């Protein structure tokens, strides 16, 4: 399982049809294999081939497909064209020097069909992905605006902006623009942009240079020395801090090589240069988040210093005799000491502490959009400047009796800053899963030096960041594995629960792989490092979880649509509220007794208008989905269920039908040969020599079992060299054939033998039937077109399979088994686990077709598999779930990866998805309900009947509390517990394994 985790990819694959495999074969052909039609024969054979996939609408039958294919093949530069009328797809192999994707599209349309480009592999090869941290976003309107800005840039293929984690993932063509241009566009839109990664296949490390002689000339010599090293891509020197940044390929070189070169550089004088890894306290997401939290906390404390006296002079001291008289003492005309104090104290709150809202408003309005900052700035400005008007009128008039609202603007800003402080703290907790994963890597490692015979010559403790590929490191009991690799000496048990969620320690011995960040328990291991830095399993998992949190769930589109008109609508409602109450007061449509003694009808109307403006909260809507998805994917990762984004999470909660592969999914995936019966006189050793030589070329689990069993006849060799197999052919779903030592050998099922004209005698039929009754797979072996032997291979069921299927039935989920194995074995396994519907002897494309049939019948289908032959079905399914110990291709094609390879995690994934989307719905109910109820109350709907009104500062506090409550609601998902019946199932499974 660890080996397969090393290859997890974060970039989600596009959904291909089952014809993908056919086209892929053409891409790997020799360039001299000939043309695919019309004009391709004139193409030079050394030209690179590209692939494009089109959606073609209007095809109704094979004749339509033939017309499209004929039209395309008339073009010069077409290598191959595969038209799939069933799925409305056209997959074209072409030479880009002679024809481009747009010409092909126009040709399809000229043939009378509507065509659009889905995928262009030429672009895929050149496409680059960069991630950027964006500071200054306040609501969905901000993230939507940035997305529109980025997608309008020429060369950007797509851009995703995640409000909750304040990051953007941008797919772009580096030939057309650079990441500096993307940063510039974000800055021009009014936000701060910080590059996280460019997606290049290089690592970066910062080194600090210390010593007596670090002048410009010396640094230049160091720079040239580093640039001369193989694998170094770029060297950048920061003279102000004596920092050197090196971009390099970790497969070729590493940081210890850089330090050695720097420290061995001689300058012709007695100065010593020392290089260390540069540390600036961390500039990652976590440190940036902590800095933001401190900033808001500091702002809130300063706002309290000014706001509390404003509140006391306006609301408390005015009712205390003596103090009231002092505050009401008139200084100039009707201007009192209390008004001057409130003016002086509220001004720094409005223009210094609240300056961030002015900046945010200006940036939003400059790009033609509105956000939360606009609402806050308008509301507080209305209160402040009306109060300033009353102060100036009171100072210049001997009769004016106005009331100021300085406490409204000051308290409003204070409560909103408090709300932002609480919101950022809560949002920080939603991404703790990533922080915990990133902290798993140990700080130090023990580096071993080996002599020519492989014996340990010395050891040294080094910084964990200095580990390079092919190093040998020592892992002592109780220490964390410092990097990915494989054991070359020693035995131990390693706790991998922090990576895979698997609670049971895994035995490790020579040849076994280990994952960086896991815990060595009871033995000493010597590990050869195979992957470091961004290539490690830990880094891949972190990147996968980050990508999942960046990807938007479809349900997020609701908030995006609302955000486009939310702020303008609120401003309109606020103005309408003020106007309605003001006109009602002037026209005496309500009794004057309704007006509080401390204000007039204009001021009453103004308070209603400000309350409407500040109670509306676009933040709560924007945070409803991404915060829940962040917590849900993080919880899944901690339990060994990697969910690739909000879209997979959303689809999983709707699943009502699951298609299971058999081998490696329902079964242990470790088949063993249990019986061999020869039908011809032949030495068993010779028989297995021929069979193993043929099967060693296959990746199928049954083939591996046969090869492993054949090793028993070669006890003298750990990895025997089998005879050469010529003309090897794999017949998908049936078996393999090859020529070994001049003899034609075929190994496979009945279909293979029948198709190739091999007669199956009655005794072989009986042996096959006997094996099938015992839930074993019967394999036939033909040598020189004569059936020579029958093998029985058994793959035991996973202990949890039967009860997992039973639990799924209780969840009203239909279970179906689709396998390439024979009907007898398939039916026997299905009966044992409790599955009623079985499809056997299915080829990969037939598995995908079955999935599509179920979808056409109205089911939301999940496919659970582990092999290459499951990939088309994994892609075709609504939700593809790959067993973590499966093949790389299956893992890449899937939407969800079950890292523990346990069937109960299928239930965990679906249950977690349901819980997450239940939380998202609750968030939306709260966010929409809050606005739908809060705005009318703030507008004074209850005032005529109850005299209840919502002061602006309370409305502001409610607005701040709404977004905090949505984040906290999402955080409750951190308490997610698997269904209790799953825990009981796991306990029984452990007991069975121990027995």
N, C-alpha and C positions, 0 to 999 in steps of 0.2 A: 504493500500500500504506500509506503514512504516513497518508493521510487516513482510511483505515478503522480504523487503530490508535487514532486519536483517540477513537473512539466505543466502545472496548471497555468492557464493563460487568462489574463484579465479582460482582454478585448473580446467581446462577445461576437460569435460568428453569425453571419447572415444565414437565413434559412434556405437550404438548398433542397431540390427535389431529388427523388431517388435516382434520377439520371446523372447525378453529379459524378458518381464513380466512373461512369463510362467516359465522360468528357475529361476527367482527371487523368485517365490513362493516356489520352492523346497528348497531354501536356508533357508527360515523361518520356514520350517516344523520341527516338533519334530524329534530329532535324532532317535527316536524309530519307525519311520514310515515305516521302511522296506527297503529292497534293491531295486535297480533299475535294476538289471539284473545279469547275470552270476555270477561273483565272489563276488558281493557286499554283499551277504547274510552272509558271514563269518566275516564281519566287525563288530567290537564292536559298539554298538549304541551310545556311548558317544564320538566318535571321531569327531573332527571338519571337516566340509565339505568346500572344496575350489571349485572355478569355473574357468574354462579356456575357452577361445574363440579361435578357429582356423579358418584360411582361408583354405578352401579345394577346390582345383582346379581339374577339370576333371569330376565332377558330371553333368550328363545330364538329369536324370529323378529320379523318386521316388525309382526305383530299386537300383540306385547307392547309394542314401541316406540310403536305408535299408541295403546295404552291409556294409557301413561305420559304421552304428549304431550297427550292429551285431558284427562286429570285435571289436569295442570298448567295448561292454558289456561283451565280453568274458574275459576281463582283471579283475583281482582281485582288488577291491577297487573302482569300478565305481558305483556311486549312481544313476546317471541319465545321458542320452545322448539325446540331441535334435539336429537333423540334418536338416538344411535348404538348400535344393538343389537350390532353387530360388536365394538365396543370397550368395551361396557358403560358408556357415558358419556351424561350428559345435560348440555347446556350451555344455560343459561337467561339471557335478558335480562329484567330486571324493574325496576320502579320501587320503590325501597326505602321510599318514603313510604307505600306501600299494602300491601306484602307483604315478609316477611323470609325469610332463607335457611332458618331452622328450619321455618317454615310450609310452604315448598316441599318440604323433606325429608320432613316428616310426610305430605304429600299423596302423595308417591311411595310411601311405605310403606303408606299406606291403600289404594293401588291394587294391593297384593300383592307389592311388590318391596322388596328391602333397599337402602337408600340411605345414602351417607355423603358429606359435603361434602369435596371435594378442594381447591377454590380459590374464594375470594370476592374479586372484583376491588375491591369497596368497601373491604375490609380492605387489599388490596394498595395502594390509593391512600393509605390513612392509616397503613400500617405504616411503622415507622422501624427502622433498624438502628444499633446502637451497639456499639462495641468497647471492651473493658475489659481492662487489664492486671491480672493477679492474682498477687500475691506470696505465697509460703508453701506452695504445693502441693508435695508430695513424691512422690506416686505416683498411680496410676490411681484409687485409692479417693477421693482428694481431688477430682480433676476430676469424677468421677461424682457425688460428693456435691453439688458446686456446681451441676452441671447439674440435679440433682433439685430443689435449692432454688430455682433460677431458674425452672424450668418450673412450679413450684407457685404462682408469683406470678401473680395475676389480671392479665391483659392481655399476658402474655408468650406469643408464638406458638410460638417455638422458641428453644433456646439450645444453642450448641456451645462446649465448653470444651476447649482444646488444651493438654495437659500440656507438650508439648515446647517450645512458644513462650510458655507461661504467659499465654495470652490467651483471652478469651471473646467470641464474636459472638452478640448477642442481637437477635432480631426481636420487636418489641413494638408495641403500639398506644399512641401518645403521648397519646391522649385519655383513657386509663384509668390510666396511671402515667407517671412521669418517670424519667429515667436516674438521678436522685439516689436514688430508691427502690431501683433495682437495685444501686447501689453500697452502699446501706445493708444490703440483704439479704446481699450477699457479706461485708460486714464482720461482720454478726451471725453468719455461719457460721464466723467465725474466720480470715478471710483479709484481706489488705490489697488494696484495689481502687483503681485509678487509671484515670480516664476517658481513652481515647485519642481517640475521635471519636464524635459523636452521629448521624452519617449525614445531617445536615441539609444542604441545598444552599447552604451558606454557607462562607466561608473565615474564618480567624481569624488575627490578627496581634497581637503584643505590642510596644508602643512604650514607650520610656523617656523621661521628661521631665526635662531638665536646665535649670537657670537659677536666677537669684537669687530669683525670686518664684514659688514653687510651693506657696503655701499652699492651704488648703481652698477658699477663695473662687475663686482662680485656676483650680484644678483643676475646680471645678464649672462655670466658664465654658467651659473646654475641653470638658468632657463634653457640655454642651448644644450647643456648636458642632458637635461630631462627630455627635451624634444627629440634627442637622438635615440632614445630608448625605443625598442620595438613595442608597438601597441599603444604608445602615447599619442593621443589625438590633438590635445591642445594644452598649453601651459599659460596661465595668467598670473601676473605678479601684481600684488597690491603693495606698493612701496610704503604707504602710510603705516601699515601694520606688519610689514615684513611677512605677509601671508602669500603663499603660493597655492593656486588652485590647479589641479591636474585632472584632465579628462583622459580616461584610458580604457582599454579593453581588458576586463579582468581575466579573460582566457589567456592573455599573453604576458601580462606584467601585473604588478601590484605595489602597494604603498611601501613595503619593506625595501623593494628595489629602489624606490625614489629616495628614501631616507639614506640608503647606502651610497647612492650616487652623490647626494648633497654633502654628506659628511666626509666623503673621500675626495671631494674636490679640493685641489691644492691651488693656492693663490700666490705662492711664491713668498710667503711670510709666515710667521709663527702664530697665526690666528687659528682658532678652532671654531668650526661651524657645527651647530647641533640642530637637528630637525625633529620636531614632534608634531603630533596631530593637532591641528588648530581647534581650539574650543572657544566659542564666544557666548557660552551660556545657553546655546540652543536657540534656533530661530524657527523651529517647527511649528506645526499647528497648535500643539499644546502650550508652548511658551507664548505664542502670539495671543492665544485665548486667555491665558493668565494675565498678560499685560492689559488686555481689554477689560477684564474683570476689575483689575486694580484701578484702571482709569475711571470706570463708571462708579466704583466705590468711593474714590476720592472726590469725584464730582458731586456725588450724592451728599457726602459729609459737608462739603462747602456750601451746597445749596441749603442744607439744614441750618447752617450758621446764620444765613440771611433770612430764610423763610420762617423759621420758628418765631423770631421777633415780629415779623410782619403779621403772622397769624395771631400772636398774642395781642398786638395793638389793635387789630381789627375785630377779633372775636371774643377776647377774654377781658382785657384791661378796660374795655369800654363799659363794663358792668361793675367795676370796682370804684367806689367813691374815692375821691382824691386823685387817684391816677387818671380817672376819666376826665376830671376837670383840667388836669395838666395837659392831657392829649387834645382836649377840645379848645385849648387856649389859642386864640387867633393871632397870628403873626402879622400877616398882611391881608387887609380886607377880610375875606371869609376863609383864608388859607390857615389851617390849624397845624399845630406841632405834630399831631398824629399822622396827618397826610404827608408832611415832609419826611417823617421817619420812614413811613411805608414806601414812599417814592425812592428815597435814597437806598433803602435795603433791597427793593425789588429790582432796581435797575441792573446791578451786576448779575442777578439771577437770570434776567431776561436776555442780556446782551453778552455776558461772558460765559456763564455756565450753559446757557441755552444757545450759544453761538453755533453749536453743531447742527441744530435744527434749521438755522438760516442757511448754512452751507449746503445741507442736504436738500432743502427746498429749492435753492438756486440751481443746483445741478439737475434736479428733476425737471424743473420748469424749462431749463435751457434745452433739454432734449425732448421737450413736448410731452411730458408725462407727469403724473402725480403720484405721491407716495405718502406714507405716514408723516414724514417731516413737514409736508405741505399743510396737512391738517393741523398739526401741533403749532406750526408757526402762525398760521392764520388765526387759530383760536387764542393763543397767548397774546399775539399782537393786538387783536380786537380788544381784549381785556386791558392790556397795558396802555395802549394809546388812548382808549376812552378815558382811563383813569388819569392819564397825563392831561387830557383835555379838561377834566374836572378840576385838576390842580391849577392849571393856568387860568381857567375861568374864575375860580375862587380867589386867586391872587389879584385879579384885575377887576372884580365886581364886588360891590358892597352888599349885594343881595342874593347872589347865586348859592343855592343849597344842593350841590351835587354829592354823589356817593362814589368813592373810588373802588376799583376792583383789583388793586395791586396784589392782594392776598390770593386772588384767583390765578393770576398769571404765575406768581412765584410757586404756589402750591402745586399747580398743574405741572410745571417743569420738574419740580422735585419728585412728584409721584411717578412721572413718566420715566425719569432717570432711575428711580428705584426699581420700577418694573423692568427696564432694560437690563439692569444689573442682575436681577433674579432670573430673567429669561436667558441671559448668556451663561449664567452658572448652570441652569437646568439643561441648556443645549449642550454644554460641555460634557455633561454626564451621558448624553445620548451616544457619544462616540467613544465611550470608555473601552469598548471591545477592541477597537484599533489600538488604543494606547496600551492596553494590557498585552496585546500581541507584540507590539513594537518593543516592549520592555522585557520580552522573554530572552532575547539574545544576551549572553553573559558579557561582562565588561572585559574579562581577561581570558587567556587560554594558555595551555602549556604546550609549547612547540618542541617537538622532538627532532633531534639530528640523528640521521641513520648513516652507518658506514656502508661500504660497498657490498657487504654481505647481508644488509638489511637489519643489522643489530643496532640497538639504541646506543649512540655514542655520547649523547648529552641532551639536556632539556633546559628550557628557558621559558619563563613566564612573560607573555607579551600582551599588549593591548589587543582585545578581540577584533578591533577594526583593522589590524595589521595582518590578519590571516589571508593567505593567498591560495589559489588553486594548486592542488597537488601537495600541499603541506601535509605533514603527519602530526596529529595532535593527540595528546593524552587526556583521557576523560577519567577522573578519579571518582570513587563512589560519593554520591551526594552532590556532584557538580553537574552543571548543565552542559549539554553538547554544544560546543562553540560554533559549529558550522555543519552544513550538510556533507555527507560523505558515506564511506562504507568501512566496515570493521576489517582490519588486517591482522589484528591479534587480540585475544582476550574473549571472555564471555561475561555477560551481565544481563540484567533486566532493565529496560528503559521505560519510564513512565511518559507516554506520549499524549496524555489527556489534555495538556495545555494547547496542543495543536489539533488533534483529531477528535477530542472529546471522549476517547476510549479510556475508561477508568482502569482497565486491567493492564499491568506492566507487560511489555512485549519482550520475549527472550531475544537476545542478540548474540551472534557469534560470528566467526570469520566469514566474510562475504555479504553479511546482512547490511542493509542501508540504515542510516540514522539521520534524524532531522534536527537541524540546529534549533536550540531553544528547549528541547526535551530534557528530561531529568534522568541521569544515570543513577541506578539505585544501589546495586550491591557488588559490582565488580569493576575491574580496571579494563578500559578499552583503548586500543590504539586505532585511530580513525584517519583514513586518507581523505582529504578534503576534495570534493568534486564541484561544489557550487558555493560561491560567495556573493555577498552584497545583494544586488537586485535580482540575481538569479536564484537565490535560495528559496526553499519552500515557504519559509516564514514570510519573506518579502512578497512572494507570489500570492500567498493567502491574504496578506494585508492589502495588496493592490486589488485583489478580487473583491474584498469587502468594501474598499474605498470606491471602486467602480460601481458596485451595487448601490451604494449610498448616493452616488452621483446620478445614476439613471432614474428617470422619472417614472412613477407608476401612471398608467393611463387615467386613473381617477384624479390625478393632479390637474388634469386639463380643466376640470370644473373651476378650481381656484384661479387658474391662469385666465380663463374667460371672464370671470367676475372681476379680476384685478384691473382689466382694461378700462372699465367704466366705474369702478367703485369710488375712487376719490372724487372725480367730477360730480358723480351723483350725490355724494355726501355734501360737497360744497353747495350744490344746488338746493338740497334739502335744508341745509343750515340757513342759507339766505332766505329761503321760502318761509322757514319757521320764524325767523326774526321779523320778516315783513308782515306775516299773518298776525302775529301778536301785536306788532307795533300799530298796524291799521286798526285792529280790533280795539286797542286802547284809545287811539285817537277818535275813533267813531263811536266810542262808548258802547261796544257790543258786549262788554262784561262790566259788572259793578266795580267801582273804584275801591271797594273794600277788599277786593282780591289782591290789590297791589300792596306789597309790604311797605311799612311806614318808612323804611330806610331808602326807598327808591321810587322812581316814577315809571310810567308805562314803557318808555323807551329802554330804560335800564332792565326792566323785567324781560322785555322782548330780547334784548341783547344777551342776557344770561341764558335764555332758552336756546338762542342760536348758537352760542359758544358751546353749550353742553352737547348739542347735536353734533357739532363738528369734532369734538374731542372724544366722544364716547364711541364713535365708529372705529372699528379696529380691523384694518386689512391684514395685520400681522398674523392674527389667529388663523385666518383662512389659509395664508401661505405656509404656515407651519404645521397644519393639520396632517398632511400626508407625509412630507419628508421626515419629520421627527419620528413618526411611528415606523416608517420603513427603516430608518437608521437603527432604531432600537431592535426591531425585529430581525434584521440581517445580522446585527451584532450578537444577539442571543442565539441565533441559529449557528453562527460560527463557533461560539463557545460550546455548543453541543454537538459539533461535528457535522453540521448541515450547512454547506456553503450555498447561499442563494444568490444567483447572479442578477440582482437588481429588482426594482419595484415591480417591473412588468411580470417577471416570473412569480414573484410573491403574490401578485394580484390574481394571476391565472390559477395558481395552486389552490386557492380557497374555493374555487368553483369546481374542482375535479370531482367527477362522479363515476369514473371508470378508470381502472389501472390495468395496463398491459404489462405482464411480467415476462422477461426472458427466463429461460430455465437455467442453463449452465452458468454458474458463477453468480447467479442472482437468487434463485430459489434454492440452489444447491451450493455446496461449499466452494465450487469452482476449482477443486483440486482432485480431479478424477484419477483413478488408479486402475490398472489392468488387473482384473481378478481371475480371468480364465482365458486360456489359449487352447484351441483345438485345431490341429493340422488335418487337412483332408488329403494330403499327398505325403509320400515318404520323403522326409526332409529333416536335416539337423536343425533343431530349434534355434541354435546360435546363428546359423546361416540365414534362417528365415528372418530373424529379428535384425540382422545386419542390413538386409535389403529393405525391410519395412522402415527401420529407423533412418536409413539414408534418404528415404523418400520423405518421411514426415518431418525431418529436422528442418526442412525449408518452410514449414507451415507455422503460423502463429496460433492456430486453434488449440484450445485447452486439451482436447482429446489427443491431438498430435503430440503435445508436450508430454502427456501421460504415457503414451506409447514409447517415446524416446527415452523417458526416464526409466521405464521398466526394462527397455533393451540394454540399459547400462549394466544391469545385473549380470549379463553374460560377458561383460568386459570389466571384471573386478579389478584388473590391474591398472585401470586408468580412471581418473576422476572426471576428465572431460575427453572422452575418446573421439578420435577423428574417424568419422563414418566415410564409407566409400562415396565417390563423387556421383551426384545425381544429375544426369543430363536431361534436357528438354522437359524440365519441371513445369507442370501446369496445375493450377488450383481451380477446381470446378466449384464455384461458390455454392454452398449448401449441400454438396454431394460428396466431395472428397478431393484426393490429389492423385496425380500419376506422374511417373518419371521413368527414365531408363537408367538402371543401375547395373554396372558390370555387364552391359550388353543385354540385360533382361528387362522387359517392360513390366513395371510394378504399378499396380493400382490399389489404393487403400481408400475405402469409403463405404457408403451405404448401398442398399439394394438398387436405388435409382441409378447410381453411377455404373454399377455392373450391367444393369439392363440396357442403359443408354449406349454402353460401349460393347454390347454383344457378348457379355460373359454369362454363361449358363450357371444358374444357381441350383445345385442338387437338393434333393429332399432333406437329406440329413443336415445341410446347412440351414435350410428353412426352419427345421426343428430347433436347432441351436439358437437361431435368432429369436424365435417365439419364446423359448425358455428364458433367454436373457431379458426380453421385454417384460415378461411376467414378474420378474424379480427387480423391475425398475432399473435395469442395466441397459447400456447402449451396446448393441451388437455392431461390430465393424468387420467388413469383409475384406479379404486380401486376395488379389489375383496376381499371379505371376505368369507372364507370357500367355495372357488371355485364358488361363485356367484358374478356377477358384481353388486357392491353396490353403487358406486358413480362416478361422473365425475368432475374433477377439471379443471378450465381454469386458466392458469398462463400466465401473461403478463410480458415481459421483454422489456422495451422501447429502441428504437434505440438511439445510441449516437448521439448528435446533429450534429457532424461533419462527420458522416459516409457517407452520400450521396455525399457530396462535395469532401471528400477524395478519394472516388472511381472515381469520375469524373476527379480529378487531375491526378490520376494514369493512366486513359485512355489517357489523353493528353500527358503523358510521354511514350505512347506506351507499357504500362504494362497491361497484361491481369489479371483480377480479377475473382477468383472462390471462391464460398462458399461451404465448406464441414462441415456438422453438423450431430449430432446424433439425432436431432429433426425430427419430421414427415415432409412429403413432403409438405403438405398444408401450414404449418407455414413457412417452409424454403422458399418456392416459394414466399409467401407474403412478407417476409422480403427482399428477393433478388430483387423483383420488386421495393420495396420502396427505396433501396439504389442504384439501377442501375446495379446490377450484373446479367449477362445473364446465366452463367453456374452454376448449383447447384447440389450438391450431398447430399442427405438427408438420415436419418436413417443409418448413417455410424458408424460402430464400430471403435475403435482406430486403429486396424490393417488395416481397409479399408481406413482410412484417409492416412495412410502411403503408402498403395498400390496406391492410387490416385496420390500421390506425385511422386512415382516412374514411373507411367504411363506418367505423364507430362515430367519427365526427359528423359524417353525413346523417347519421341516425339521431343526432342531437346530443351526443355525449361530449362532455369536456374530458379529454383523454390525457392521462399521464402514462409515459412509457418508462419502465425501469429496466436498465440493461447495463452490460459491462463490456461488450465486445465490439470489434470493428463492424461486424455484421449487424449490430444494433444501431449504428449511427444514423442510417436513413430514417428509421422509426423514431429515434430520439429527436431528430430534427422535425419530422412531420407532426409529432405529438404537440398538444397544447403546452404540456410541461414535460420536458425530458429530464429524467433523474438517472444519473450515472453512479454506479457503485464505485467508491473511491479506489478500490483495488483493481479497477478495470483498466482498459487501454487508454492511452492518451487521446485518441481520436474520439472515443465515447465521452470522455470527460469534457473535451472542448465543445462537442456538439450539444451537451446537456445544458439545461437551465439551472439544475440543482445538482450538487455533488454530495453524495453521502460518504463522508470520509471514513467512517467506521466500517463500511460495507455491511451494516446490519439492516435487516428488513424493517425493524421497528422504527428506523429513522425515516422511512417513507411516511409512516403515521405521524411522526414528530413534525416533518416538513409541512404536511397538510394541516395538522392541528395548529401549528404556529402561524401558518398563513391565515387560517380562519380567525385566530385570536387577534392577529395584527390588523386585519381588515375590519373586525368588529371594533377595534380601538380607533381606526381611521373614521369609521362611520360615526362613532361617538364624538370624535373631535369635530367633525363637520356639523353634527347636530348642535354641539355647543357653540362653535364659532358662528354659524349662520343664525342659530336661535338667539345668541347674545345680541347680534346686530339687529335682528328683526324685532326683538323685544326692547333692547336698550334705546334704540333711536326714537321710537314713539314716546317712551317714558321721558327721555331727555327733552323731547319737543313739547312736553306739557300735556299729553293726552289725559293723564290722571289729575291734572291740576284743577279743572273745573269742578270735579266731584269730590276730590279728597284734599285739595289745596297742597298736594304733594308735588314738589319740584326737585329736580336734581341739580344741585350747584355744580358749576363747571369743574371745580377741583375734585369733587367726588366722581364726576363723569370721567375725568382723566385717570383717576385711580382705578376705576372699573375697567377702562380701556387697557391699562397696563396689566391688570390682573388677568384679563381674558387670555392674552398670549401666553402668560406664565402658566395658566391653568391647562392650556392645550398641551404645552410641553410636558408638564407634570403628568398629565393623563397618559401621554405616550410613554413616559418613564415607568409607569406601572407595569409595562410589558417586561421590564427587567426581572420582575418576580415570576415570570412564566415558569410553570412546572409541566413536565410531560404528563400525559394521562397516567394515573396510578397503575392501571393495568399494564402499561409498558414497563414500569419499574419492576413489577412482579415478574414479568416475562423475562427481563434481563437477569434477575436473580436466578430464575430457573435455568436460564441458558448457561450461566457461569457454573452452576452445580453440575449440569450435564457434561460440560467440557472437562471439569475436574475429574469426573468419573471416567 
